[in-house]
């Protein structure tokens, strides 16, 4: 059963920002989390760092710009199927496969500051995909100086090891949401046989298993005022703790 802390009475609703390296990572890595947070009354924002336009590089019918538009639409449709159709989406538009070069931590920090993010969830650095690792580094830098907790979710790391089946209520909705990403789960783009499509066993494993969320932890950062009694000397930010799982997404036995 998924649980999620509800905001206290008269407390401003906290904002959870999901950072997805590509369209579909939000569903694969955080679909149950998004559903739980939405039901608990949290505000949500999903940020797509790339449009996923490099998944079928040899397609003549779907060149990069057209494929990027297609995948943006798939992302919107997937969130709607998850019941999160009203969750705002931001597309950064950085190149798929070149996130380590194109990505700007400054722009990401400006966005998080503008929306008042309180919790940020980004792809885990243990995922082997280079864009996922780059997304983590961008998020880590962007949140380093803010009162904002940074957490990590896993996608490819979960696909590589056997997982216990997860019987959460949102699993069917997650499967339905992933079906919206037809360019990634079917042969919809037929003129690039070398293009990326999820292998059925891997996709099943990612949907059937529980999500893994590594919670961030607090460290105190001293300001120039060294007086510990001063408020200005008690600034804090959050760092990921590799050994803590989210109580919000307990894996069912």
C-alpha positions as YAML, in Angstrom:
chain: A
units: angstrom
residues:
- id: 1
  name: UNK
  ca: [0.00, 0.00, 0.00]
- id: 2
  name: UNK
  ca: [1.32, 3.47, -0.92]
- id: 3
  name: UNK
  ca: [1.31, 6.15, 1.75]
- id: 4
  name: UNK
  ca: [2.30, 9.78, 1.44]
- id: 5
  name: UNK
  ca: [2.43, 12.55, 4.07]
- id: 6
  name: UNK
  ca: [-0.43, 15.01, 3.76]
- id: 7
  name: UNK
  ca: [0.27, 18.72, 4.24]
- id: 8
  name: UNK
  ca: [-0.56, 19.98, 7.71]
- id: 9
  name: UNK
  ca: [-3.70, 22.05, 8.24]
- id: 10
  name: UNK
  ca: [-3.26, 25.58, 6.87]
- id: 11
  name: UNK
  ca: [0.23, 24.72, 5.67]
- id: 12
  name: UNK
  ca: [1.09, 25.79, 2.14]
- id: 13
  name: UNK
  ca: [1.07, 22.72, -0.02]
- id: 14
  name: UNK
  ca: [4.64, 21.53, -0.72]
- id: 15
  name: UNK
  ca: [5.84, 21.30, -4.31]
- id: 16
  name: UNK
  ca: [7.34, 18.06, -5.61]
- id: 17
  name: UNK
  ca: [9.35, 18.44, -8.82]
- id: 18
  name: UNK
  ca: [9.96, 15.33, -10.94]
- id: 19
  name: UNK
  ca: [12.99, 15.68, -13.22]
- id: 20
  name: UNK
  ca: [12.83, 13.29, -16.18]
- id: 21
  name: UNK
  ca: [15.82, 12.94, -18.50]
- id: 22
  name: UNK
  ca: [13.43, 11.78, -21.25]
- id: 23
  name: UNK
  ca: [9.68, 11.55, -21.74]
- id: 24
  name: UNK
  ca: [8.54, 8.25, -20.11]
- id: 25
  name: UNK
  ca: [11.14, 8.31, -17.29]
- id: 26
  name: UNK
  ca: [8.57, 10.09, -15.14]
- id: 27
  name: UNK
  ca: [6.16, 7.18, -15.52]
- id: 28
  name: UNK
  ca: [8.73, 4.38, -15.28]
- id: 29
  name: UNK
  ca: [10.58, 5.79, -12.28]
- id: 30
  name: UNK
  ca: [7.92, 7.82, -10.46]
- id: 31
  name: UNK
  ca: [4.48, 6.79, -11.69]
- id: 32
  name: UNK
  ca: [3.35, 5.49, -8.29]
- id: 33
  name: UNK
  ca: [5.01, 8.42, -6.53]
- id: 34
  name: UNK
  ca: [3.19, 10.93, -8.73]
- id: 35
  name: UNK
  ca: [-0.11, 9.19, -8.06]
- id: 36
  name: UNK
  ca: [0.49, 9.05, -4.30]
- id: 37
  name: UNK
  ca: [1.59, 12.70, -4.08]
- id: 38
  name: UNK
  ca: [-1.36, 13.87, -6.16]
- id: 39
  name: UNK
  ca: [-3.83, 12.00, -3.97]
- id: 40
  name: UNK
  ca: [-2.20, 13.43, -0.83]
- id: 41
  name: UNK
  ca: [-2.71, 16.98, -2.05]
- id: 42
  name: UNK
  ca: [0.85, 17.90, -2.97]
- id: 43
  name: UNK
  ca: [1.55, 20.31, -5.79]
- id: 44
  name: UNK
  ca: [3.47, 18.71, -8.65]
- id: 45
  name: UNK
  ca: [5.66, 19.81, -11.53]
- id: 46
  name: UNK
  ca: [7.25, 17.51, -14.10]
- id: 47
  name: UNK
  ca: [10.36, 18.75, -15.92]
- id: 48
  name: UNK
  ca: [11.53, 16.97, -19.07]
- id: 49
  name: UNK
  ca: [15.18, 17.76, -19.74]
- id: 50
  name: UNK
  ca: [15.17, 16.38, -23.30]
- id: 51
  name: UNK
  ca: [12.43, 15.57, -25.79]
- id: 52
  name: UNK
  ca: [13.79, 12.06, -26.39]
- id: 53
  name: UNK
  ca: [14.37, 12.91, -30.05]
- id: 54
  name: UNK
  ca: [17.32, 10.53, -30.49]
- id: 55
  name: UNK
  ca: [15.47, 7.26, -29.98]
- id: 56
  name: UNK
  ca: [15.07, 6.62, -33.74]
- id: 57
  name: UNK
  ca: [17.93, 8.49, -35.44]
- id: 58
  name: UNK
  ca: [17.52, 6.76, -38.82]
- id: 59
  name: UNK
  ca: [13.81, 7.39, -39.31]
- id: 60
  name: UNK
  ca: [13.00, 9.43, -42.42]
- id: 61
  name: UNK
  ca: [9.35, 9.86, -41.47]
- id: 62
  name: UNK
  ca: [10.21, 11.00, -37.95]
- id: 63
  name: UNK
  ca: [13.24, 13.32, -38.03]
- id: 64
  name: UNK
  ca: [14.46, 14.65, -34.69]
- id: 65
  name: UNK
  ca: [12.18, 17.69, -34.51]
- id: 66
  name: UNK
  ca: [9.05, 15.73, -35.41]
- id: 67
  name: UNK
  ca: [9.96, 12.89, -33.07]
- id: 68
  name: UNK
  ca: [10.50, 15.38, -30.25]
- id: 69
  name: UNK
  ca: [6.99, 16.77, -30.79]
- id: 70
  name: UNK
  ca: [5.57, 13.26, -30.87]
- id: 71
  name: UNK
  ca: [7.25, 12.34, -27.60]
- id: 72
  name: UNK
  ca: [6.08, 15.53, -25.91]
- id: 73
  name: UNK
  ca: [2.53, 14.57, -26.81]
- id: 74
  name: UNK
  ca: [3.09, 11.04, -25.52]
- id: 75
  name: UNK
  ca: [4.33, 12.46, -22.22]
- id: 76
  name: UNK
  ca: [1.25, 14.63, -21.80]
- id: 77
  name: UNK
  ca: [-1.02, 11.71, -22.67]
- id: 78
  name: UNK
  ca: [0.80, 9.37, -20.28]
- id: 79
  name: UNK
  ca: [0.40, 11.75, -17.34]
- id: 80
  name: UNK
  ca: [-3.28, 12.20, -18.21]
- id: 81
  name: UNK
  ca: [-3.78, 8.44, -18.13]
- id: 82
  name: UNK
  ca: [-2.14, 8.41, -14.71]
- id: 83
  name: UNK
  ca: [-4.74, 10.91, -13.51]
- id: 84
  name: UNK
  ca: [-2.21, 13.75, -13.53]
- id: 85
  name: UNK
  ca: [-3.37, 15.52, -16.67]
- id: 86
  name: UNK
  ca: [-3.48, 18.86, -14.87]
- id: 87
  name: UNK
  ca: [0.08, 18.60, -13.55]
- id: 88
  name: UNK
  ca: [2.16, 21.31, -15.27]
- id: 89
  name: UNK
  ca: [4.94, 20.21, -17.60]
- id: 90
  name: UNK
  ca: [8.14, 22.07, -18.44]
- id: 91
  name: UNK
  ca: [10.29, 21.06, -21.40]
- id: 92
  name: UNK
  ca: [13.88, 22.24, -21.25]
- id: 93
  name: UNK
  ca: [14.56, 21.17, -24.85]
- id: 94
  name: UNK
  ca: [18.13, 19.95, -24.39]
- id: 95
  name: UNK
  ca: [19.52, 17.39, -26.84]
- id: 96
  name: UNK
  ca: [18.78, 13.76, -26.21]
- id: 97
  name: UNK
  ca: [22.05, 11.87, -25.76]
- id: 98
  name: UNK
  ca: [24.03, 15.05, -25.09]
- id: 99
  name: UNK
  ca: [22.59, 16.15, -21.77]
- id: 100
  name: UNK
  ca: [26.03, 16.34, -20.16]
- id: 101
  name: UNK
  ca: [26.99, 18.93, -22.79]
- id: 102
  name: UNK
  ca: [23.73, 20.81, -23.36]
- id: 103
  name: UNK
  ca: [22.30, 20.80, -19.86]
- id: 104
  name: UNK
  ca: [22.48, 23.97, -17.77]
- id: 105
  name: UNK
  ca: [22.38, 23.67, -13.99]
- id: 106
  name: UNK
  ca: [21.92, 27.43, -13.81]
- id: 107
  name: UNK
  ca: [18.73, 27.34, -15.88]
- id: 108
  name: UNK
  ca: [17.44, 24.43, -13.84]
- id: 109
  name: UNK
  ca: [18.22, 26.25, -10.59]
- id: 110
  name: UNK
  ca: [16.41, 29.35, -11.85]
- id: 111
  name: UNK
  ca: [13.36, 27.25, -12.66]
- id: 112
  name: UNK
  ca: [13.34, 25.53, -9.25]
- id: 113
  name: UNK
  ca: [13.71, 28.89, -7.54]
- id: 114
  name: UNK
  ca: [10.91, 30.45, -9.60]
- id: 115
  name: UNK
  ca: [8.40, 27.70, -8.78]
- id: 116
  name: UNK
  ca: [9.40, 27.40, -5.11]
- id: 117
  name: UNK
  ca: [10.40, 23.74, -5.17]
- id: 118
  name: UNK
  ca: [10.57, 22.02, -1.77]
- id: 119
  name: UNK
  ca: [11.37, 18.47, -2.93]
- id: 120
  name: UNK
  ca: [13.10, 17.42, -6.14]
- id: 121
  name: UNK
  ca: [13.30, 13.87, -7.49]
- id: 122
  name: UNK
  ca: [15.85, 13.09, -10.21]
- id: 123
  name: UNK
  ca: [17.13, 10.00, -11.98]
- id: 124
  name: UNK
  ca: [19.60, 8.08, -9.86]
- id: 125
  name: UNK
  ca: [23.34, 8.24, -10.58]
- id: 126
  name: UNK
  ca: [23.39, 4.42, -10.38]
- id: 127
  name: UNK
  ca: [21.42, 4.24, -13.64]
- id: 128
  name: UNK
  ca: [23.87, 3.37, -16.40]
- id: 129
  name: UNK
  ca: [22.31, 5.67, -19.01]
- id: 130
  name: UNK
  ca: [24.60, 8.72, -19.49]
- id: 131
  name: UNK
  ca: [21.65, 11.12, -19.69]
- id: 132
  name: UNK
  ca: [20.33, 9.82, -16.37]
- id: 133
  name: UNK
  ca: [23.69, 10.39, -14.72]
- id: 134
  name: UNK
  ca: [23.92, 13.84, -16.27]
- id: 135
  name: UNK
  ca: [20.41, 14.64, -15.05]
- id: 136
  name: UNK
  ca: [21.45, 13.74, -11.52]
- id: 137
  name: UNK
  ca: [24.50, 15.98, -11.67]
- id: 138
  name: UNK
  ca: [22.43, 18.89, -12.99]
- id: 139
  name: UNK
  ca: [19.85, 18.41, -10.23]
- id: 140
  name: UNK
  ca: [22.54, 18.06, -7.57]
- id: 141
  name: UNK
  ca: [24.16, 21.35, -8.57]
- id: 142
  name: UNK
  ca: [20.84, 23.12, -9.05]
- id: 143
  name: UNK
  ca: [19.67, 22.23, -5.52]
- id: 144
  name: UNK
  ca: [23.01, 22.58, -3.73]
- id: 145
  name: UNK
  ca: [22.32, 26.04, -2.31]
- id: 146
  name: UNK
  ca: [18.58, 25.80, -1.67]
- id: 147
  name: UNK
  ca: [16.39, 24.67, 1.19]
- id: 148
  name: UNK
  ca: [15.23, 21.87, -1.02]
- id: 149
  name: UNK
  ca: [15.50, 18.12, -0.65]
- id: 150
  name: UNK
  ca: [16.94, 16.13, -3.53]
- id: 151
  name: UNK
  ca: [15.94, 12.47, -3.91]
- id: 152
  name: UNK
  ca: [16.88, 9.81, -6.47]
- id: 153
  name: UNK
  ca: [14.67, 7.37, -8.36]
- id: 154
  name: UNK
  ca: [15.88, 4.37, -10.32]
- id: 155
  name: UNK
  ca: [14.88, 3.21, -13.79]
- id: 156
  name: UNK
  ca: [17.58, 1.17, -15.52]
- id: 157
  name: UNK
  ca: [19.11, -0.01, -12.26]
- id: 158
  name: UNK
  ca: [15.80, -1.73, -11.49]
- id: 159
  name: UNK
  ca: [15.64, -3.30, -14.93]
- id: 160
  name: UNK
  ca: [18.96, -5.09, -14.49]
- id: 161
  name: UNK
  ca: [18.17, -7.07, -11.34]
- id: 162
  name: UNK
  ca: [15.22, -9.35, -10.53]
- id: 163
  name: UNK
  ca: [12.55, -7.51, -8.56]
- id: 164
  name: UNK
  ca: [9.79, -8.79, -6.33]
- id: 165
  name: UNK
  ca: [6.35, -8.21, -7.93]
- id: 166
  name: UNK
  ca: [4.58, -5.15, -6.57]
- id: 167
  name: UNK
  ca: [0.83, -5.22, -6.06]
- id: 168
  name: UNK
  ca: [0.16, -1.49, -5.68]
- id: 169
  name: UNK
  ca: [-3.22, -0.14, -6.67]
- id: 170
  name: UNK
  ca: [-1.65, 2.23, -9.20]
- id: 171
  name: UNK
  ca: [0.14, -0.45, -11.18]
- id: 172
  name: UNK
  ca: [-2.64, -0.84, -13.77]
- id: 173
  name: UNK
  ca: [-2.72, 2.92, -14.30]
- id: 174
  name: UNK
  ca: [1.06, 2.92, -14.69]
- id: 175
  name: UNK
  ca: [0.82, 0.21, -17.36]
- id: 176
  name: UNK
  ca: [-1.90, 2.20, -19.15]
- id: 177
  name: UNK
  ca: [0.19, 5.37, -18.93]
- id: 178
  name: UNK
  ca: [3.25, 3.67, -20.44]
- id: 179
  name: UNK
  ca: [1.13, 2.42, -23.33]
- id: 180
  name: UNK
  ca: [0.72, 6.08, -24.31]
- id: 181
  name: UNK
  ca: [4.42, 6.12, -25.22]
- id: 182
  name: UNK
  ca: [3.77, 4.11, -28.37]
- id: 183
  name: UNK
  ca: [7.01, 5.19, -30.05]
- id: 184
  name: UNK
  ca: [8.92, 3.46, -27.23]
- id: 185
  name: UNK
  ca: [6.83, 0.38, -26.49]
- id: 186
  name: UNK
  ca: [5.53, -0.64, -29.95]
- id: 187
  name: UNK
  ca: [6.70, -0.69, -33.55]
- id: 188
  name: UNK
  ca: [4.87, 2.57, -34.28]
- id: 189
  name: UNK
  ca: [8.01, 4.01, -35.91]
- id: 190
  name: UNK
  ca: [8.51, 1.34, -38.53]
- id: 191
  name: UNK
  ca: [11.22, 2.80, -40.76]
- id: 192
  name: UNK
  ca: [14.11, 2.52, -38.30]
- id: 193
  name: UNK
  ca: [14.68, -1.11, -37.33]
- id: 194
  name: UNK
  ca: [17.63, -0.06, -35.16]
- id: 195
  name: UNK
  ca: [15.60, 2.47, -33.21]
- id: 196
  name: UNK
  ca: [14.94, 2.03, -29.51]
- id: 197
  name: UNK
  ca: [11.92, 0.02, -28.35]
- id: 198
  name: UNK
  ca: [11.58, -1.46, -24.88]
- id: 199
  name: UNK
  ca: [12.03, -5.21, -24.78]
- id: 200
  name: UNK
  ca: [8.85, -6.72, -23.38]
- id: 201
  name: UNK
  ca: [10.54, -8.46, -20.38]
- id: 202
  name: UNK
  ca: [12.31, -5.26, -19.32]
- id: 203
  name: UNK
  ca: [9.17, -3.15, -19.63]
- id: 204
  name: UNK
  ca: [7.20, -5.74, -17.65]
- id: 205
  name: UNK
  ca: [9.84, -5.77, -14.94]
- id: 206
  name: UNK
  ca: [9.81, -1.97, -14.66]
- id: 207
  name: UNK
  ca: [6.04, -1.88, -14.35]
- id: 208
  name: UNK
  ca: [5.51, -4.93, -12.17]
- id: 209
  name: UNK
  ca: [8.24, -4.15, -9.64]
- id: 210
  name: UNK
  ca: [8.04, -1.51, -6.94]
- id: 211
  name: UNK
  ca: [9.63, 1.88, -7.44]
- id: 212
  name: UNK
  ca: [12.89, 2.66, -5.66]
- id: 213
  name: UNK
  ca: [13.29, 6.13, -4.19]
- id: 214
  name: UNK
  ca: [16.43, 7.12, -2.28]
- id: 215
  name: UNK
  ca: [15.67, 9.90, 0.16]
- id: 216
  name: UNK
  ca: [17.89, 12.93, 0.59]
- id: 217
  name: UNK
  ca: [19.23, 14.00, 3.96]
- id: 218
  name: UNK
  ca: [20.11, 17.32, 5.57]
- id: 219
  name: UNK
  ca: [23.55, 18.78, 6.02]
- id: 220
  name: UNK
  ca: [24.20, 22.10, 7.71]
- id: 221
  name: UNK
  ca: [26.12, 24.69, 5.72]
- id: 222
  name: UNK
  ca: [27.69, 27.48, 7.78]
- id: 223
  name: UNK
  ca: [27.46, 31.01, 6.47]
- id: 224
  name: UNK
  ca: [30.08, 33.69, 7.02]
- id: 225
  name: UNK
  ca: [28.45, 34.51, 10.35]
- id: 226
  name: UNK
  ca: [30.01, 31.88, 12.59]
- id: 227
  name: UNK
  ca: [27.79, 32.64, 15.57]
- id: 228
  name: UNK
  ca: [25.70, 29.44, 15.96]
- id: 229
  name: UNK
  ca: [22.94, 31.48, 17.59]
- id: 230
  name: UNK
  ca: [22.47, 33.53, 14.44]
- id: 231
  name: UNK
  ca: [19.70, 32.50, 12.05]
- id: 232
  name: UNK
  ca: [21.88, 33.32, 9.08]
- id: 233
  name: UNK
  ca: [24.42, 30.74, 10.20]
- id: 234
  name: UNK
  ca: [21.89, 27.95, 10.16]
- id: 235
  name: UNK
  ca: [21.30, 27.62, 6.44]
- id: 236
  name: UNK
  ca: [20.78, 24.06, 5.24]
- id: 237
  name: UNK
  ca: [20.46, 22.09, 2.07]
- id: 238
  name: UNK
  ca: [19.77, 18.46, 1.27]
- id: 239
  name: UNK
  ca: [21.94, 15.70, -0.04]
- id: 240
  name: UNK
  ca: [21.01, 12.18, -1.16]
- id: 241
  name: UNK
  ca: [21.41, 9.36, 1.29]
- id: 242
  name: UNK
  ca: [22.13, 6.13, -0.62]
- id: 243
  name: UNK
  ca: [20.77, 3.78, 2.02]
- id: 244
  name: UNK
  ca: [17.33, 5.18, 2.79]
- id: 245
  name: UNK
  ca: [14.19, 4.11, 1.01]
- id: 246
  name: UNK
  ca: [11.12, 6.26, 0.72]
- id: 247
  name: UNK
  ca: [8.45, 5.39, 3.27]
- id: 248
  name: UNK
  ca: [5.99, 6.69, 0.70]
- id: 249
  name: UNK
  ca: [6.54, 3.72, -1.63]
- id: 250
  name: UNK
  ca: [6.90, 0.64, 0.50]
- id: 251
  name: UNK
  ca: [7.31, -2.54, -1.44]
- id: 252
  name: UNK
  ca: [4.50, -4.96, -0.78]
- id: 253
  name: UNK
  ca: [5.40, -8.46, 0.41]
...
